[in-house]
Amino acid sequence: MKRLILSTAAMALIPGLALGQAIYPLDRATILSGSKFDFKVEFPTVVQPDQVEVLINGESYDTLLGAKAEFIENEDESGGSSLVLRDVTITEPGSYTVEAKAGDTSRSVGWEVFGTSAEPKAKNVIFFLGDGMTVAHRTAARILSKGNTEGKADGRLAIDDLQYMAFIGTSSQDSIHNDSANTMAAYMTGHKSVVNALGVYGSRAASNFDHPKVETLGEAIRRATGKSIGIVTNTEVQDATPAAVVSHTRSRNDKPEITEMHFAVAPDVLMGGGSAYFLPQSTPGSKRVDDKDMIAEFQGAGYTLATSATELQQAVADHTDGKILGLFNTGNLDTTLDIRQLKKGTVEQFPDQPLVADMTRAALDVLSKDPDGFFLMVEDGHTDKATHALDWERAVYDMIALDQAIAVAREFQEANPDTLIIFVGDHTHGLSITGTVDDDKPGDEMREKVGTYGDAGFTNYTDEDGDGYPDRMDVSKRLMMYLGNFPDHYETFRPKLDGQFVPAVADADGNYVANEAYKDVPGAVLRTGNIPVSMNAGTHSVDDEVLQASGPGAENFHGYMENSDVYRVIAEALALAPATN
């Protein structure tokens, strides 16, 4: 692969070249002043250096970016040349036009570089992410947790009193559809990207780690402030949402490498599952392909390790300095319903897993000791994972768990009013509450026991111990919820108390068909899927997310916003570019 260093370059265009697929950052990108990003121009064919020219605001790109780029004549044998310049910055806010020329053809994109106020509005930011969350999750959580009498809710969730609200668009660089990786990455970088990508634009580079990078919020906070960083999840800490705070890769599945990216940014608190990616390959259960012992690496860097809820409480009680690494499962933590009530999943193997509220409280205890303040990201991932499995009971139970974590943060905010709380999902699901299903209705057909309109009535969940969770999920009159995008499966009209629902399994041809383990459940109905047979679970939807926020800076959330706009509000609240305005 021939490489040259050039001061100017440009792009020869071909008919049908997709908008925004040749110059990175993309058209209409918003870039934080002083943040690091990779600049790349992709040529659709092999070109020679003397044919091309790239200008930014009418001048050679290297005048603004301060360095000459690497020119790759035939990038990864793709049949096209590329111009790449890593880790550049633009310090002066304003509008920038990037133009690539080759003979009579040209292409341009526009960027907006923005600064922030000199003084931060918020000392602390707590960002809550309900993965895959829909309005139906919220409504169902309120009904199950608080009840409803004569049409009025019998209580309020913690999220119900967050003051400001906005609709959030979740579409991707390459599709109107979305994924947890690139949607969360948009919140954490301010840039749109392709499905499955974290902290990079999707280009034609062959290696997952050669795509054009953009600075993550974790990196920006480390570069521009003295604030602490916390990451809390009940998934693997390498999963898409927690990874987006620190990571750069075209594939969210690069979990061993993401573990090392966590280490590079060094959050002061890192809690969740995924210990299998920390362990050297010689350790049983390891998912690494090398002999690195990342737990030892973290401990050597001053982290206290906790592997259970009890150990976490002790680590927080003993904490005076240093950082905390909480790893409570080799994979994802179990759902809250399984941990609290059913004792299914891996609970027998990991019997002392903390809930999201427990981890949030512990993180706040540690991070609040930093006089400079902190950024804390908290995720509940099972609102998504259980909804994929068409297992709405587990998803909604975890929605209640996330709301209880938000209640912990609201309590902290009351004592620390310089704290901004943000609550949002990364993408939605096609989930909806249809009404109720009543076992006491006559007949054997479960479908006929579904109540809609006036026949729905009210559910009979109870919360005798007042802990905010329904005492039982298998009550006789319960919510009926459906997913609008699903594989072939048997609808049982009942909660799956023996283990998380597995709606579809592969047949001999590799196509997914309804799992006949549920075929003989009394009243079960075969539902023919409405997504391709190559898919075994419910899919995301493109509906807008609903964001709610409270605290200093929250007033900037309103109307319709892109998910990439959320980053700018956070950057402004924390004054991440105070030198220029």
Secondary structure, DSSP 8 states (H G I E B T S, - for coil): --EEEES-------TT--TTSSEES-TTEEEETT--EEEEEE-SS---GGG-EEEETTEEHHHHHSS-EEEETTGGGSS--EEEEEEE---S-EEEEEEEEETTEEEEEEEEEE---SS-S-SEEEEEEETT--HHHHHHHHHHHH-EETTEESS--GGGG--EEEEEE---SS-SS--HHHHHHHHHHS----TT-BSB---S-SSTTSS-BB--HHHHHHHH---EEEEEEEEETTSHHHHTTT--BS-TT-HHHHHHHHHHH--SEEEEE-GGGTS-TTSTT---SS---HHHHHHHTTEEEE-SHHHHHHHHHH-SSSEEEEE--SS----HHIIIII--TTTTTS-----HHHHHHHHHHHHTT-TT-EEEEEEE-HHHHHHHTT-HHHHHHHHHHHHHHHHHHHHHHHH-TTEEEEEE-SSEE-EEEEEEEETTSSSS-GGGGEE-GGGT-------TT-SSS-S-S--SEEEEEEESS--SEEE-SS--TTSS---EEE-TTS-EEE-GGGTTSTT-EEE--SS-TT--S--EE---EEEEEESTTGGG--SEEEHHHHHHHHHHHHTS-TT--
